[in-house]
Amino acid sequence: MKALSKMTWIELKLFLREPIGVFFTLLFPLMLLFLFGSMYGNEPTPFLDGRGSVDNSAPGYIGMIIGTLGMVSLPITLANYRQRGILRRLRATPLQPGTVLWSQVIVSTLVALVGAGLLVAAAVLFYDLTLPAVPLAVISAILLGGLSFFALGFVLAGILPTARTAQAVGMALFYPMLFLSGAAMPRQMMPTSLQRVGEFLPLTHVVKLIEDLWFDGALNLTALAVVSGLLVVGLFASRVTFRWE
């Protein structure tokens, strides 16, 4: 446990020293919040089922944080460690492999929770965000969605040879999901055909899981099944594909 806490602290400091990672996970969602909040405000509108723009978008922005960490940040970090021989050297130390990997999961989870907390705090302070009726259930959905995408991130890190490749592939997979899942813009604004395409994307179901609990206190069983299945498949695949060198 002591080794895990030290490793986690080191990885957290390394993450905070990387300006691009901090920007896209913590600051970019806030920028979108203020940009669209200043444009549309948070007055209820029938187009958004009686919700304001900020109320409708907040869960999606949290999904954006989860997707950025799982599809971009985590694969790039681990691929970079492998490329530079850091994983090989860590494996030769008394550290258990699980310590190295779990530290990445813990740091990503902490960053996701901090990013969500900053987003909610800013939305409440400036736009009177409507908070969820079942906050603990929403937090659980965020954690489940995060773990499922982190497992997917380990799969990408295992099959992609370099940090540059991980960045290119991760972004190529993530950005279509970002715009078609409802994370960056409301699905109500999309044509029906694009909404149907979005149903096949895992981030859509993470957003739906959070949204339904946030808005109605209802558990979307389809989204829960998809996100849970992604976690199980990701864990199995990452054990098969992950390489130390």
C-alpha positions as CSV (number, residue, x, y, z in Angstrom):
1,M,0.0,0.0,0.0
2,K,2.9,2.4,0.8
3,A,4.5,1.7,-2.6
4,L,1.1,2.3,-4.3
5,S,0.6,5.6,-2.6
6,K,4.1,6.8,-3.5
7,M,3.7,5.7,-7.0
8,T,0.3,7.4,-7.3
9,W,1.7,10.6,-5.9
10,I,4.5,10.6,-8.4
11,E,2.2,9.9,-11.3
12,L,-0.2,12.7,-10.2
13,K,2.7,15.2,-10.1
14,L,3.8,14.1,-13.5
15,F,0.3,14.5,-14.9
16,L,0.0,18.0,-13.4
17,R,3.4,19.0,-15.0
18,E,2.0,18.1,-18.5
19,P,0.2,21.3,-19.7
20,I,-1.6,19.7,-22.6
21,G,-3.1,16.9,-20.5
22,V,-4.2,19.4,-17.8
23,F,-5.7,21.7,-20.5
24,F,-7.8,19.1,-22.3
25,T,-9.0,17.2,-19.2
26,L,-9.6,20.1,-16.8
27,L,-9.7,23.4,-18.6
28,F,-11.2,22.6,-22.1
29,P,-14.6,21.4,-20.6
30,L,-14.7,24.5,-18.5
31,M,-14.1,26.6,-21.6
32,L,-17.0,25.0,-23.4
33,L,-19.2,25.5,-20.4
34,F,-18.5,29.2,-20.3
35,L,-18.6,29.6,-24.1
36,F,-22.0,28.0,-24.6
37,G,-23.3,29.2,-21.3
38,S,-22.6,32.8,-22.3
39,M,-24.2,32.2,-25.7
40,Y,-27.4,30.4,-24.6
41,G,-27.6,30.9,-20.8
42,N,-29.5,28.4,-18.8
43,E,-33.1,29.3,-19.3
44,P,-35.4,26.2,-19.7
45,T,-36.4,25.5,-23.3
46,P,-38.8,23.0,-24.8
47,F,-36.2,22.0,-27.4
48,L,-34.1,20.5,-24.5
49,D,-37.1,18.9,-22.8
50,G,-37.6,21.8,-20.4
51,R,-33.9,22.0,-19.4
52,G,-31.5,24.9,-19.8
53,S,-28.5,24.6,-22.0
54,V,-26.0,24.3,-19.1
55,D,-28.2,21.8,-17.3
56,N,-28.5,19.7,-20.4
57,S,-24.7,19.9,-21.2
58,A,-23.1,19.3,-17.8
59,P,-23.3,15.5,-17.9
60,G,-22.0,15.4,-21.4
61,Y,-19.0,17.5,-20.4
62,I,-18.2,15.0,-17.7
63,G,-18.3,12.3,-20.3
64,M,-15.8,14.3,-22.3
65,I,-13.4,14.3,-19.4
66,I,-13.8,10.5,-19.1
67,G,-13.2,9.9,-22.8
68,T,-10.2,12.2,-22.9
69,L,-8.5,10.4,-20.1
70,G,-9.3,6.9,-21.3
71,M,-8.7,7.3,-25.1
72,V,-5.9,9.9,-25.2
73,S,-4.1,10.6,-21.9
74,L,-3.7,7.1,-20.6
75,P,-2.6,5.4,-23.8
76,I,-0.1,8.2,-24.6
77,T,1.4,8.0,-21.1
78,L,1.8,4.2,-21.1
79,A,3.0,4.0,-24.7
80,N,5.6,6.7,-23.9
81,Y,6.8,4.8,-20.8
82,R,7.2,1.6,-22.9
83,Q,8.9,3.4,-25.8
84,R,11.4,5.1,-23.4
85,G,12.1,1.8,-21.5
86,I,10.5,3.1,-18.3
87,L,8.1,0.2,-18.0
88,R,11.0,-2.3,-18.5
89,R,13.0,-0.6,-15.7
90,L,10.1,-0.5,-13.4
91,R,9.4,-4.2,-14.0
92,A,13.0,-4.9,-12.9
93,T,12.4,-3.2,-9.5
94,P,10.7,-4.7,-6.4
95,L,7.5,-2.9,-7.4
96,Q,4.7,-5.2,-8.3
97,P,3.3,-4.8,-11.9
98,G,-0.1,-4.1,-10.3
99,T,1.3,-1.2,-8.4
100,V,2.4,0.5,-11.6
101,L,-0.9,0.0,-13.4
102,W,-3.2,0.7,-10.5
103,S,-1.4,4.0,-9.9
104,Q,-2.4,5.0,-13.4
105,V,-6.0,4.0,-12.7
106,I,-6.1,5.9,-9.4
107,V,-4.6,9.1,-10.9
108,S,-7.0,9.0,-13.9
109,T,-10.0,8.5,-11.5
110,L,-8.9,11.4,-9.3
111,V,-8.4,13.7,-12.3
112,A,-11.9,12.7,-13.6
113,L,-13.5,13.4,-10.2
114,V,-11.6,16.7,-9.8
115,G,-12.6,17.7,-13.4
116,A,-16.2,16.9,-12.8
117,G,-16.1,18.8,-9.5
118,L,-14.7,21.9,-11.0
119,L,-17.2,21.8,-13.8
120,V,-20.2,21.4,-11.5
121,A,-18.9,24.1,-9.1
122,A,-18.4,26.6,-12.0
123,A,-21.9,25.7,-13.4
124,V,-23.6,26.2,-10.1
125,L,-21.8,29.4,-9.3
126,F,-22.3,31.1,-12.7
127,Y,-25.4,29.4,-14.2
128,D,-27.4,28.0,-11.3
129,L,-26.9,24.5,-12.4
130,T,-29.6,22.0,-11.3
131,L,-27.9,19.4,-9.3
132,P,-28.8,15.7,-9.6
133,A,-31.5,14.3,-7.2
134,V,-29.4,11.2,-6.6
135,P,-25.8,12.5,-6.5
136,L,-24.2,9.2,-5.2
137,A,-25.7,7.3,-8.1
138,V,-24.3,9.9,-10.5
139,I,-20.9,9.6,-8.9
140,S,-21.1,5.8,-9.2
141,A,-22.0,6.1,-12.9
142,I,-19.0,8.5,-13.4
143,L,-16.7,5.9,-11.7
144,L,-18.0,3.0,-13.7
145,G,-17.8,5.0,-17.0
146,G,-14.3,6.0,-16.1
147,L,-13.1,2.5,-15.3
148,S,-14.6,1.2,-18.5
149,F,-12.7,3.8,-20.6
150,F,-9.5,3.3,-18.6
151,A,-9.6,-0.4,-19.4
152,L,-10.0,0.5,-23.1
153,G,-7.1,2.9,-22.7
154,F,-4.9,0.0,-21.5
155,V,-5.9,-2.0,-24.6
156,L,-4.8,0.9,-26.8
157,A,-1.6,1.3,-24.8
158,G,-0.9,-2.4,-25.3
159,I,-1.3,-2.6,-29.0
160,L,0.1,0.8,-30.1
161,P,3.9,0.9,-30.2
162,T,4.8,4.5,-29.7
163,A,3.4,7.6,-27.9
164,R,2.9,9.4,-31.3
165,T,0.9,6.4,-32.6
166,A,-1.1,6.3,-29.5
167,Q,-1.9,10.0,-29.8
168,A,-2.9,9.7,-33.4
169,V,-5.1,6.6,-33.0
170,G,-6.6,7.8,-29.7
171,M,-7.7,11.1,-31.2
172,A,-9.0,9.5,-34.3
173,L,-11.2,7.2,-32.2
174,F,-12.1,9.8,-29.6
175,Y,-13.1,12.9,-31.6
176,P,-16.0,11.2,-33.6
177,M,-17.3,9.9,-30.3
178,L,-16.9,13.3,-28.7
179,F,-19.2,15.0,-31.2
180,L,-21.7,12.1,-31.8
181,S,-22.2,10.9,-28.3
182,G,-23.7,14.1,-26.8
183,A,-20.6,14.9,-24.9
184,A,-19.7,18.1,-26.8
185,M,-23.2,19.1,-28.1
186,P,-26.7,17.9,-27.4
187,R,-27.9,14.9,-29.4
188,Q,-31.2,16.8,-30.0
189,M,-29.3,19.1,-32.4
190,M,-28.1,16.2,-34.6
191,P,-30.0,14.7,-37.6
192,T,-31.7,11.4,-36.8
193,S,-29.1,9.5,-38.9
194,L,-26.2,10.8,-36.8
195,Q,-28.0,10.0,-33.6
196,R,-28.4,6.4,-34.8
197,V,-24.7,6.2,-35.6
198,G,-24.0,7.5,-32.1
199,E,-25.9,4.6,-30.5
200,F,-23.0,2.3,-31.5
201,L,-20.3,4.4,-29.7
202,P,-19.4,3.5,-26.1
203,L,-19.1,7.2,-25.0
204,T,-22.8,7.7,-25.9
205,H,-23.8,5.1,-23.3
206,V,-21.5,6.6,-20.7
207,V,-23.2,10.0,-21.3
208,K,-26.7,8.4,-21.3
209,L,-26.0,6.6,-18.0
210,I,-24.9,9.8,-16.3
211,E,-27.7,11.9,-17.9
212,D,-30.6,9.7,-17.0
213,L,-29.5,9.5,-13.4
214,W,-28.8,13.2,-13.3
215,F,-32.0,14.4,-14.9
216,D,-34.6,11.8,-13.8
217,G,-32.9,9.6,-11.1
218,A,-33.5,6.7,-13.5
219,L,-31.1,3.9,-14.3
220,N,-30.7,3.3,-18.0
221,L,-30.3,-0.4,-18.1
222,T,-29.1,-0.5,-21.7
223,A,-26.4,2.0,-21.0
224,L,-25.5,0.2,-17.8
225,A,-25.1,-3.1,-19.7
226,V,-23.0,-1.5,-22.5
227,V,-20.7,0.3,-20.1
228,S,-20.3,-2.7,-17.8
229,G,-19.7,-4.9,-20.8
230,L,-17.0,-2.5,-22.1
231,L,-15.3,-2.7,-18.7
232,V,-15.3,-6.6,-18.7
233,V,-14.1,-6.8,-22.3
234,G,-11.5,-4.1,-21.7
235,L,-10.1,-5.8,-18.7
236,F,-9.8,-9.2,-20.5
237,A,-8.4,-7.6,-23.6
238,S,-5.9,-5.5,-21.7
239,R,-4.5,-8.6,-20.0
240,V,-3.9,-10.2,-23.4
241,T,-2.5,-7.2,-25.2
242,F,-0.5,-5.3,-22.6
243,R,3.3,-5.4,-23.0
244,W,6.0,-4.1,-20.8
245,E,8.5,-3.6,-23.6
